[in-house]
């Protein structure tokens, strides 16, 4: 299978789209996934990696995650090689499509995620937190993993990089949907260390089920 030729062809298709928005690009991804349905797992990984060299990186990562055998074939070296982290959307696609599922399914261990949480690169620190989302999101199955999630959250509790603070809130809010008691206790126990944003958003999630306070409708005649 000519990996580079397939990647080049796919990017050419993206390049001539009248509108390069997510739905349009995803149409191309779905067609390629159908073409690769019976392709060898490692060929699909190679194609995904080649596509992920360009933006939007999620296109290549989605090709891998939508091919069950390709995703299952990933080892730690593959997962880290696919970590082309240079924006919040690249990080989030990586955590949701690659690193999170690999961790959830036992292909990588928490030691690797803890190492990312200690990185000087804030994108990797964000990736550590986003990787907890597939552990707990109902749409991803496999129950939930409170201990692992809170271990990573604790490591980054004092981090005030905005992208990390937002990811910490996200990680806790997703866990709150599965284990609200644990998140409530975590917030209470670390009230003096958590960023105000995290406490506000998580408390709203716990009480209203939403991230932000609903906007009040203006009164008639106001």
Secondary structure, 3 states (H helix, E strand, C coil): CCHHHHHHHHHHHHHCCCCCCHHHHHHHHHHHHHHCCCCCHHHHHHHHHHHCCCCCCHHHHHHHHCCHHHHHCCCHHHHHHCCCCCCHHHHHHHHHHHHHHHHHCCCCCHHHHHHHHCCCCHHHHHHHHHCCHHHHCHHHCCCCCHHHHHHHHHHCCCCCCHHHHHHHHHHHHHHHCCCHHHHHHHHHHCCCCCCHHHHHHHHHHHHHCCCCCCCCCCCCCC
